[in-house]
Amino acid sequence: MASAPDRDPRHHTQKMRKALDDIRNHLREDVAKVDEPQLKAVFETSAEVLGGLSKAFEDYERKNEAAWK
């Protein structure tokens, strides 16, 4: 049987947001470590996409969007 935290959707969304934010930060840090413009663009684009996903989880938690109400 699942524990109380495992049943709370916020427990899962917060864990996912943390993981997404960690990867996004790592990508942004690595932009400064590579010289190839195309790879920099891939890192920046990936960081932006992950930021959007993180925001979607935050919006779900806060019920900010009509879809989550």
PDB file of N, CA, C and O in Angstrom:
ATOM      1  N   MET A   1       0.838  -1.183   0.000  1.00  0.00           N
ATOM      2  CA  MET A   1       0.000   0.000   0.000  1.00  0.00           C
ATOM      3  C   MET A   1       0.881   1.245   0.000  1.00  0.00           C
ATOM      4  O   MET A   1       1.899   1.297   0.691  1.00  0.00           O
ATOM      5  N   ALA A   2       0.486   2.234  -0.772  1.00  0.00           N
ATOM      6  CA  ALA A   2       1.264   3.465  -0.898  1.00  0.00           C
ATOM      7  C   ALA A   2       1.160   4.301   0.373  1.00  0.00           C
ATOM      8  O   ALA A   2       0.104   4.379   1.002  1.00  0.00           O
ATOM      9  N   SER A   3       2.285   4.927   0.736  1.00  0.00           N
ATOM     10  CA  SER A   3       2.282   5.795   1.913  1.00  0.00           C
ATOM     11  C   SER A   3       1.550   7.097   1.590  1.00  0.00           C
ATOM     12  O   SER A   3       1.249   7.382   0.431  1.00  0.00           O
ATOM     13  N   ALA A   4       1.271   7.876   2.625  1.00  0.00           N
ATOM     14  CA  ALA A   4       0.545   9.140   2.444  1.00  0.00           C
ATOM     15  C   ALA A   4       1.264  10.086   1.471  1.00  0.00           C
ATOM     16  O   ALA A   4       0.612  10.648   0.591  1.00  0.00           O
ATOM     17  N   PRO A   5       2.595  10.282   1.602  1.00  0.00           N
ATOM     18  CA  PRO A   5       3.261  11.161   0.634  1.00  0.00           C
ATOM     19  C   PRO A   5       3.168  10.640  -0.799  1.00  0.00           C
ATOM     20  O   PRO A   5       3.072  11.424  -1.743  1.00  0.00           O
ATOM     21  N   ASP A   6       3.195   9.317  -0.957  1.00  0.00           N
ATOM     22  CA  ASP A   6       3.102   8.752  -2.299  1.00  0.00           C
ATOM     23  C   ASP A   6       1.740   8.999  -2.929  1.00  0.00           C
ATOM     24  O   ASP A   6       1.613   8.974  -4.154  1.00  0.00           O
ATOM     25  N   ARG A   7       0.735   9.233  -2.123  1.00  0.00           N
ATOM     26  CA  ARG A   7      -0.608   9.485  -2.646  1.00  0.00           C
ATOM     27  C   ARG A   7      -0.845  10.963  -2.943  1.00  0.00           C
ATOM     28  O   ARG A   7      -1.794  11.307  -3.649  1.00  0.00           O
ATOM     29  N   ASP A   8      -0.006  11.827  -2.419  1.00  0.00           N
ATOM     30  CA  ASP A   8      -0.162  13.269  -2.606  1.00  0.00           C
ATOM     31  C   ASP A   8       0.444  13.672  -3.956  1.00  0.00           C
ATOM     32  O   ASP A   8       1.651  13.525  -4.151  1.00  0.00           O
ATOM     33  N   PRO A   9      -0.373  14.177  -4.890  1.00  0.00           N
ATOM     34  CA  PRO A   9       0.163  14.559  -6.202  1.00  0.00           C
ATOM     35  C   PRO A   9       1.280  15.590  -6.106  1.00  0.00           C
ATOM     36  O   PRO A   9       2.209  15.575  -6.914  1.00  0.00           O
ATOM     37  N   ARG A  10       1.196  16.489  -5.122  1.00  0.00           N
ATOM     38  CA  ARG A  10       2.231  17.520  -4.988  1.00  0.00           C
ATOM     39  C   ARG A  10       3.590  16.922  -4.671  1.00  0.00           C
ATOM     40  O   ARG A  10       4.617  17.452  -5.094  1.00  0.00           O
ATOM     41  N   HIS A  11       3.603  15.823  -3.931  1.00  0.00           N
ATOM     42  CA  HIS A  11       4.863  15.131  -3.640  1.00  0.00           C
ATOM     43  C   HIS A  11       5.567  14.771  -4.952  1.00  0.00           C
ATOM     44  O   HIS A  11       6.775  14.962  -5.091  1.00  0.00           O
ATOM     45  N   HIS A  12       4.806  14.256  -5.899  1.00  0.00           N
ATOM     46  CA  HIS A  12       5.367  13.834  -7.180  1.00  0.00           C
ATOM     47  C   HIS A  12       5.710  15.031  -8.072  1.00  0.00           C
ATOM     48  O   HIS A  12       6.755  15.040  -8.723  1.00  0.00           O
ATOM     49  N   THR A  13       4.844  16.030  -8.103  1.00  0.00           N
ATOM     50  CA  THR A  13       5.129  17.184  -8.960  1.00  0.00           C
ATOM     51  C   THR A  13       6.345  17.951  -8.454  1.00  0.00           C
ATOM     52  O   THR A  13       7.137  18.452  -9.251  1.00  0.00           O
ATOM     53  N   GLN A  14       6.496  18.044  -7.157  1.00  0.00           N
ATOM     54  CA  GLN A  14       7.653  18.747  -6.603  1.00  0.00           C
ATOM     55  C   GLN A  14       8.949  18.007  -6.907  1.00  0.00           C
ATOM     56  O   GLN A  14       9.968  18.630  -7.208  1.00  0.00           O
ATOM     57  N   LYS A  15       8.913  16.676  -6.828  1.00  0.00           N
ATOM     58  CA  LYS A  15      10.099  15.886  -7.169  1.00  0.00           C
ATOM     59  C   LYS A  15      10.452  16.047  -8.645  1.00  0.00           C
ATOM     60  O   LYS A  15      11.626  16.171  -8.994  1.00  0.00           O
ATOM     61  N   MET A  16       9.457  16.045  -9.498  1.00  0.00           N
ATOM     62  CA  MET A  16       9.705  16.198 -10.931  1.00  0.00           C
ATOM     63  C   MET A  16      10.228  17.593 -11.249  1.00  0.00           C
ATOM     64  O   MET A  16      11.146  17.744 -12.055  1.00  0.00           O
ATOM     65  N   ARG A  17       9.644  18.617 -10.617  1.00  0.00           N
ATOM     66  CA  ARG A  17      10.125  19.983 -10.830  1.00  0.00           C
ATOM     67  C   ARG A  17      11.578  20.114 -10.414  1.00  0.00           C
ATOM     68  O   ARG A  17      12.365  20.753 -11.113  1.00  0.00           O
ATOM     69  N   LYS A  18      11.944  19.526  -9.300  1.00  0.00           N
ATOM     70  CA  LYS A  18      13.338  19.583  -8.822  1.00  0.00           C
ATOM     71  C   LYS A  18      14.260  18.926  -9.837  1.00  0.00           C
ATOM     72  O   LYS A  18      15.307  19.483 -10.169  1.00  0.00           O
ATOM     73  N   ALA A  19      13.888  17.748 -10.337  1.00  0.00           N
ATOM     74  CA  ALA A  19      14.725  17.049 -11.310  1.00  0.00           C
ATOM     75  C   ALA A  19      14.860  17.866 -12.599  1.00  0.00           C
ATOM     76  O   ALA A  19      15.958  18.001 -13.138  1.00  0.00           O
ATOM     77  N   LEU A  20      13.746  18.406 -13.086  1.00  0.00           N
ATOM     78  CA  LEU A  20      13.773  19.221 -14.301  1.00  0.00           C
ATOM     79  C   LEU A  20      14.628  20.464 -14.106  1.00  0.00           C
ATOM     80  O   LEU A  20      15.419  20.822 -14.978  1.00  0.00           O
ATOM     81  N   ASP A  21      14.470  21.118 -12.965  1.00  0.00           N
ATOM     82  CA  ASP A  21      15.248  22.330 -12.681  1.00  0.00           C
ATOM     83  C   ASP A  21      16.737  22.023 -12.567  1.00  0.00           C
ATOM     84  O   ASP A  21      17.568  22.812 -13.018  1.00  0.00           O
ATOM     85  N   ASP A  22      17.079  20.887 -11.969  1.00  0.00           N
ATOM     86  CA  ASP A  22      18.491  20.501 -11.858  1.00  0.00           C
ATOM     87  C   ASP A  22      19.105  20.292 -13.241  1.00  0.00           C
ATOM     88  O   ASP A  22      20.213  20.760 -13.506  1.00  0.00           O
ATOM     89  N   ILE A  23      18.398  19.597 -14.113  1.00  0.00           N
ATOM     90  CA  ILE A  23      18.911  19.365 -15.462  1.00  0.00           C
ATOM     91  C   ILE A  23      18.993  20.684 -16.228  1.00  0.00           C
ATOM     92  O   ILE A  23      19.969  20.938 -16.934  1.00  0.00           O
ATOM     93  N   ARG A  24      17.967  21.520 -16.086  1.00  0.00           N
ATOM     94  CA  ARG A  24      17.973  22.824 -16.766  1.00  0.00           C
ATOM     95  C   ARG A  24      19.184  23.648 -16.333  1.00  0.00           C
ATOM     96  O   ARG A  24      19.861  24.243 -17.172  1.00  0.00           O
ATOM     97  N   ASN A  25      19.458  23.685 -15.032  1.00  0.00           N
ATOM     98  CA  ASN A  25      20.614  24.428 -14.533  1.00  0.00           C
ATOM     99  C   ASN A  25      21.920  23.848 -15.063  1.00  0.00           C
ATOM    100  O   ASN A  25      22.835  24.593 -15.415  1.00  0.00           O
ATOM    101  N   HIS A  26      22.009  22.539 -15.120  1.00  0.00           N
ATOM    102  CA  HIS A  26      23.214  21.889 -15.643  1.00  0.00           C
ATOM    103  C   HIS A  26      23.427  22.258 -17.114  1.00  0.00           C
ATOM    104  O   HIS A  26      24.550  22.554 -17.524  1.00  0.00           O
ATOM    105  N   LEU A  27      22.360  22.241 -17.897  1.00  0.00           N
ATOM    106  CA  LEU A  27      22.471  22.633 -19.304  1.00  0.00           C
ATOM    107  C   LEU A  27      22.961  24.067 -19.434  1.00  0.00           C
ATOM    108  O   LEU A  27      23.830  24.357 -20.256  1.00  0.00           O
ATOM    109  N   ARG A  28      22.414  24.954 -18.636  1.00  0.00           N
ATOM    110  CA  ARG A  28      22.810  26.365 -18.715  1.00  0.00           C
ATOM    111  C   ARG A  28      24.267  26.558 -18.303  1.00  0.00           C
ATOM    112  O   ARG A  28      24.973  27.388 -18.875  1.00  0.00           O
ATOM    113  N   GLU A  29      24.712  25.794 -17.314  1.00  0.00           N
ATOM    114  CA  GLU A  29      26.118  25.876 -16.909  1.00  0.00           C
ATOM    115  C   GLU A  29      27.030  25.380 -18.034  1.00  0.00           C
ATOM    116  O   GLU A  29      28.096  25.948 -18.271  1.00  0.00           O
ATOM    117  N   ASP A  30      26.608  24.328 -18.717  1.00  0.00           N
ATOM    118  CA  ASP A  30      27.445  23.742 -19.764  1.00  0.00           C
ATOM    119  C   ASP A  30      27.515  24.602 -21.019  1.00  0.00           C
ATOM    120  O   ASP A  30      28.424  24.420 -21.829  1.00  0.00           O
ATOM    121  N   VAL A  31      26.596  25.523 -21.201  1.00  0.00           N
ATOM    122  CA  VAL A  31      26.666  26.430 -22.353  1.00  0.00           C
ATOM    123  C   VAL A  31      28.011  27.162 -22.349  1.00  0.00           C
ATOM    124  O   VAL A  31      28.613  27.367 -23.403  1.00  0.00           O
ATOM    125  N   ALA A  32      28.470  27.547 -21.180  1.00  0.00           N
ATOM    126  CA  ALA A  32      29.732  28.277 -21.066  1.00  0.00           C
ATOM    127  C   ALA A  32      30.953  27.375 -21.249  1.00  0.00           C
ATOM    128  O   ALA A  32      32.069  27.861 -21.428  1.00  0.00           O
ATOM    129  N   LYS A  33      30.734  26.063 -21.203  1.00  0.00           N
ATOM    130  CA  LYS A  33      31.855  25.125 -21.265  1.00  0.00           C
ATOM    131  C   LYS A  33      32.125  24.581 -22.663  1.00  0.00           C
ATOM    132  O   LYS A  33      33.141  23.921 -22.884  1.00  0.00           O
ATOM    133  N   VAL A  34      31.231  24.851 -23.605  1.00  0.00           N
ATOM    134  CA  VAL A  34      31.424  24.323 -24.964  1.00  0.00           C
ATOM    135  C   VAL A  34      31.612  25.475 -25.937  1.00  0.00           C
ATOM    136  O   VAL A  34      31.131  26.586 -25.712  1.00  0.00           O
ATOM    137  N   ASP A  35      32.319  25.191 -27.019  1.00  0.00           N
ATOM    138  CA  ASP A  35      32.618  26.226 -28.009  1.00  0.00           C
ATOM    139  C   ASP A  35      31.721  26.160 -29.239  1.00  0.00           C
ATOM    140  O   ASP A  35      31.566  27.156 -29.945  1.00  0.00           O
ATOM    141  N   GLU A  36      31.138  25.016 -29.497  1.00  0.00           N
ATOM    142  CA  GLU A  36      30.351  24.835 -30.712  1.00  0.00           C
ATOM    143  C   GLU A  36      29.003  25.552 -30.613  1.00  0.00           C
ATOM    144  O   GLU A  36      28.200  25.226 -29.738  1.00  0.00           O
ATOM    145  N   PRO A  37      28.740  26.523 -31.494  1.00  0.00           N
ATOM    146  CA  PRO A  37      27.496  27.297 -31.430  1.00  0.00           C
ATOM    147  C   PRO A  37      26.232  26.434 -31.525  1.00  0.00           C
ATOM    148  O   PRO A  37      25.233  26.722 -30.865  1.00  0.00           O
ATOM    149  N   GLN A  38      26.277  25.386 -32.337  1.00  0.00           N
ATOM    150  CA  GLN A  38      25.098  24.530 -32.478  1.00  0.00           C
ATOM    151  C   GLN A  38      24.780  23.797 -31.174  1.00  0.00           C
ATOM    152  O   GLN A  38      23.616  23.654 -30.802  1.00  0.00           O
ATOM    153  N   LEU A  39      25.825  23.336 -30.487  1.00  0.00           N
ATOM    154  CA  LEU A  39      25.607  22.648 -29.215  1.00  0.00           C
ATOM    155  C   LEU A  39      25.116  23.631 -28.158  1.00  0.00           C
ATOM    156  O   LEU A  39      24.256  23.290 -27.346  1.00  0.00           O
ATOM    157  N   LYS A  40      25.652  24.844 -28.164  1.00  0.00           N
ATOM    158  CA  LYS A  40      25.152  25.872 -27.242  1.00  0.00           C
ATOM    159  C   LYS A  40      23.650  26.093 -27.468  1.00  0.00           C
ATOM    160  O   LYS A  40      22.877  26.216 -26.518  1.00  0.00           O
ATOM    161  N   ALA A  41      23.258  26.138 -28.743  1.00  0.00           N
ATOM    162  CA  ALA A  41      21.849  26.349 -29.070  1.00  0.00           C
ATOM    163  C   ALA A  41      20.995  25.173 -28.595  1.00  0.00           C
ATOM    164  O   ALA A  41      19.892  25.370 -28.086  1.00  0.00           O
ATOM    165  N   VAL A  42      21.502  23.963 -28.762  1.00  0.00           N
ATOM    166  CA  VAL A  42      20.764  22.779 -28.292  1.00  0.00           C
ATOM    167  C   VAL A  42      20.613  22.823 -26.776  1.00  0.00           C
ATOM    168  O   VAL A  42      19.538  22.536 -26.249  1.00  0.00           O
ATOM    169  N   PHE A  43      21.690  23.182 -26.070  1.00  0.00           N
ATOM    170  CA  PHE A  43      21.620  23.275 -24.611  1.00  0.00           C
ATOM    171  C   PHE A  43      20.609  24.339 -24.178  1.00  0.00           C
ATOM    172  O   PHE A  43      19.786  24.094 -23.296  1.00  0.00           O
ATOM    173  N   GLU A  44      20.669  25.515 -24.797  1.00  0.00           N
ATOM    174  CA  GLU A  44      19.749  26.601 -24.431  1.00  0.00           C
ATOM    175  C   GLU A  44      18.298  26.230 -24.740  1.00  0.00           C
ATOM    176  O   GLU A  44      17.404  26.473 -23.929  1.00  0.00           O
ATOM    177  N   THR A  45      18.071  25.644 -25.906  1.00  0.00           N
ATOM    178  CA  THR A  45      16.714  25.238 -26.277  1.00  0.00           C
ATOM    179  C   THR A  45      16.194  24.183 -25.317  1.00  0.00           C
ATOM    180  O   THR A  45      15.042  24.241 -24.886  1.00  0.00           O
ATOM    181  N   SER A  46      17.032  23.231 -24.985  1.00  0.00           N
ATOM    182  CA  SER A  46      16.635  22.176 -24.044  1.00  0.00           C
ATOM    183  C   SER A  46      16.303  22.772 -22.680  1.00  0.00           C
ATOM    184  O   SER A  46      15.330  22.373 -22.041  1.00  0.00           O
ATOM    185  N   ALA A  47      17.109  23.720 -22.242  1.00  0.00           N
ATOM    186  CA  ALA A  47      16.857  24.367 -20.949  1.00  0.00           C
ATOM    187  C   ALA A  47      15.518  25.095 -20.972  1.00  0.00           C
ATOM    188  O   ALA A  47      14.778  25.059 -19.989  1.00  0.00           O
ATOM    189  N   GLU A  48      15.199  25.752 -22.078  1.00  0.00           N
ATOM    190  CA  GLU A  48      13.916  26.458 -22.194  1.00  0.00           C
ATOM    191  C   GLU A  48      12.740  25.478 -22.149  1.00  0.00           C
ATOM    192  O   GLU A  48      11.734  25.735 -21.488  1.00  0.00           O
ATOM    193  N   VAL A  49      12.875  24.363 -22.854  1.00  0.00           N
ATOM    194  CA  VAL A  49      11.807  23.355 -22.862  1.00  0.00           C
ATOM    195  C   VAL A  49      11.598  22.799 -21.461  1.00  0.00           C
ATOM    196  O   VAL A  49      10.460  22.662 -21.012  1.00  0.00           O
ATOM    197  N   LEU A  50      12.677  22.482 -20.772  1.00  0.00           N
ATOM    198  CA  LEU A  50      12.561  21.950 -19.416  1.00  0.00           C
ATOM    199  C   LEU A  50      11.949  22.985 -18.472  1.00  0.00           C
ATOM    200  O   LEU A  50      11.199  22.634 -17.561  1.00  0.00           O
ATOM    201  N   GLY A  51      12.272  24.259 -18.692  1.00  0.00           N
ATOM    202  CA  GLY A  51      11.649  25.319 -17.896  1.00  0.00           C
ATOM    203  C   GLY A  51      10.144  25.353 -18.104  1.00  0.00           C
ATOM    204  O   GLY A  51       9.383  25.555 -17.157  1.00  0.00           O
ATOM    205  N   GLY A  52       9.716  25.155 -19.344  1.00  0.00           N
ATOM    206  CA  GLY A  52       8.286  25.107 -19.631  1.00  0.00           C
ATOM    207  C   GLY A  52       7.606  23.927 -18.959  1.00  0.00           C
ATOM    208  O   GLY A  52       6.498  24.058 -18.437  1.00  0.00           O
ATOM    209  N   LEU A  53       8.262  22.780 -18.970  1.00  0.00           N
ATOM    210  CA  LEU A  53       7.703  21.605 -18.297  1.00  0.00           C
ATOM    211  C   LEU A  53       7.611  21.832 -16.788  1.00  0.00           C
ATOM    212  O   LEU A  53       6.616  21.480 -16.154  1.00  0.00           O
ATOM    213  N   SER A  54       8.656  22.420 -16.231  1.00  0.00           N
ATOM    214  CA  SER A  54       8.647  22.714 -14.802  1.00  0.00           C
ATOM    215  C   SER A  54       7.500  23.661 -14.459  1.00  0.00           C
ATOM    216  O   SER A  54       6.824  23.482 -13.446  1.00  0.00           O
ATOM    217  N   LYS A  55       7.283  24.665 -15.303  1.00  0.00           N
ATOM    218  CA  LYS A  55       6.181  25.605 -15.080  1.00  0.00           C
ATOM    219  C   LYS A  55       4.833  24.894 -15.171  1.00  0.00           C
ATOM    220  O   LYS A  55       3.916  25.218 -14.416  1.00  0.00           O
ATOM    221  N   ALA A  56       4.702  23.937 -16.076  1.00  0.00           N
ATOM    222  CA  ALA A  56       3.453  23.190 -16.187  1.00  0.00           C
ATOM    223  C   ALA A  56       3.160  22.430 -14.895  1.00  0.00           C
ATOM    224  O   ALA A  56       2.014  22.391 -14.447  1.00  0.00           O
ATOM    225  N   PHE A  57       4.181  21.828 -14.297  1.00  0.00           N
ATOM    226  CA  PHE A  57       3.988  21.140 -13.018  1.00  0.00           C
ATOM    227  C   PHE A  57       3.609  22.141 -11.921  1.00  0.00           C
ATOM    228  O   PHE A  57       2.747  21.859 -11.089  1.00  0.00           O
ATOM    229  N   GLU A  58       4.256  23.306 -11.926  1.00  0.00           N
ATOM    230  CA  GLU A  58       3.933  24.339 -10.934  1.00  0.00           C
ATOM    231  C   GLU A  58       2.498  24.827 -11.117  1.00  0.00           C
ATOM    232  O   GLU A  58       1.767  24.995 -10.141  1.00  0.00           O
ATOM    233  N   ASP A  59       2.099  25.054 -12.361  1.00  0.00           N
ATOM    234  CA  ASP A  59       0.722  25.480 -12.629  1.00  0.00           C
ATOM    235  C   ASP A  59      -0.275  24.431 -12.153  1.00  0.00           C
ATOM    236  O   ASP A  59      -1.329  24.773 -11.617  1.00  0.00           O
ATOM    237  N   TYR A  60       0.052  23.158 -12.345  1.00  0.00           N
ATOM    238  CA  TYR A  60      -0.820  22.087 -11.861  1.00  0.00           C
ATOM    239  C   TYR A  60      -0.958  22.172 -10.337  1.00  0.00           C
ATOM    240  O   TYR A  60      -2.060  22.094  -9.795  1.00  0.00           O
ATOM    241  N   GLU A  61       0.186  22.334  -9.657  1.00  0.00           N
ATOM    242  CA  GLU A  61       0.164  22.417  -8.183  1.00  0.00           C
ATOM    243  C   GLU A  61      -0.714  23.576  -7.704  1.00  0.00           C
ATOM    244  O   GLU A  61      -1.475  23.437  -6.746  1.00  0.00           O
ATOM    245  N   ARG A  62      -0.597  24.702  -8.374  1.00  0.00           N
ATOM    246  CA  ARG A  62      -1.319  25.915  -7.953  1.00  0.00           C
ATOM    247  C   ARG A  62      -2.689  26.042  -8.593  1.00  0.00           C
ATOM    248  O   ARG A  62      -3.453  26.953  -8.271  1.00  0.00           O
ATOM    249  N   LYS A  63      -2.997  25.126  -9.500  1.00  0.00           N
ATOM    250  CA  LYS A  63      -4.274  25.160 -10.233  1.00  0.00           C
ATOM    251  C   LYS A  63      -4.445  26.496 -10.955  1.00  0.00           C
ATOM    252  O   LYS A  63      -5.537  27.064 -10.980  1.00  0.00           O
ATOM    253  N   ASN A  64      -3.336  26.995 -11.550  1.00  0.00           N
ATOM    254  CA  ASN A  64      -3.325  28.293 -12.234  1.00  0.00           C
ATOM    255  C   ASN A  64      -4.021  28.267 -13.587  1.00  0.00           C
ATOM    256  O   ASN A  64      -4.514  29.296 -14.047  1.00  0.00           O
ATOM    257  N   GLU A  65      -4.067  27.119 -14.220  1.00  0.00           N
ATOM    258  CA  GLU A  65      -4.622  27.011 -15.565  1.00  0.00           C
ATOM    259  C   GLU A  65      -6.023  26.424 -15.501  1.00  0.00           C
ATOM    260  O   GLU A  65      -6.333  25.623 -14.619  1.00  0.00           O
ATOM    261  N   ALA A  66      -6.860  26.828 -16.438  1.00  0.00           N
ATOM    262  CA  ALA A  66      -8.238  26.310 -16.478  1.00  0.00           C
ATOM    263  C   ALA A  66      -8.267  24.790 -16.595  1.00  0.00           C
ATOM    264  O   ALA A  66      -9.173  24.147 -16.064  1.00  0.00           O
ATOM    265  N   ALA A  67      -7.293  24.212 -17.280  1.00  0.00           N
ATOM    266  CA  ALA A  67      -7.261  22.761 -17.462  1.00  0.00           C
ATOM    267  C   ALA A  67      -7.082  22.012 -16.143  1.00  0.00           C
ATOM    268  O   ALA A  67      -7.466  20.847 -16.039  1.00  0.00           O
ATOM    269  N   TRP A  68      -6.510  22.661 -15.148  1.00  0.00           N
ATOM    270  CA  TRP A  68      -6.235  21.984 -13.875  1.00  0.00           C
ATOM    271  C   TRP A  68      -7.337  22.210 -12.850  1.00  0.00           C
ATOM    272  O   TRP A  68      -7.243  21.706 -11.731  1.00  0.00           O
ATOM    273  N   LYS A  69      -8.368  22.947 -13.202  1.00  0.00           N
ATOM    274  CA  LYS A  69      -9.445  23.236 -12.234  1.00  0.00           C
ATOM    275  C   LYS A  69     -10.554  22.226 -12.338  1.00  0.00           C
ATOM    276  O   LYS A  69     -11.539  22.312 -11.604  1.00  0.00           O
TER     277      LYS A  69
END
